Amino acid sequence: MWWPIIANMRDFFRKTLEGVAIEAGIGADVKAYPAIFLSWDESESQLHGRIGGKCVLYVDEYVQNHDPDPAAGYAKLYDLQERRKKALLAWWKENDLPLAITIAGQKTVSDNGMFMPEYGSRTMLQIEWKV
């Protein structure tokens, strides 16, 4: 059930997050900034329940900033995170999936592998669904 959820979220984000490149997949080269990549974690998911299940989705966010002051890059990343949070709440309320969706948990961490001028973060979403 992870793919219909990611595909639906991707399509919703593409409509609501103007100016942000939204892709399904992980490890893809960032070709446009700001960018959001959606993926899932099989090891943390329970995908095969008869009437419900849960999955862990990752939301990777990237911005680019050429200002020598790192604070400017962090401000751009924070702005993207806040826009995505609003879009996620709207998606949860408005999605057209034939499932009852619950966002059971969220945790955001810095992408420690990033180097200026690129700034990134990863948000882990725990999604539960019922048919």
Secondary structure, DSSP 4 states (H G I P E B T S, - for coil): -HHHHHHHHHHHHHHHSTT-EEEE-SSPPP-SSSEEEEEEEEEEEE---SSEEEEEEEEEEEEE---SSHHHHHHHHHHHHHHHHHHHHHHHHH---SSEEEEEEEEEEE-TT--TTEEEEEEEEEEEEE-
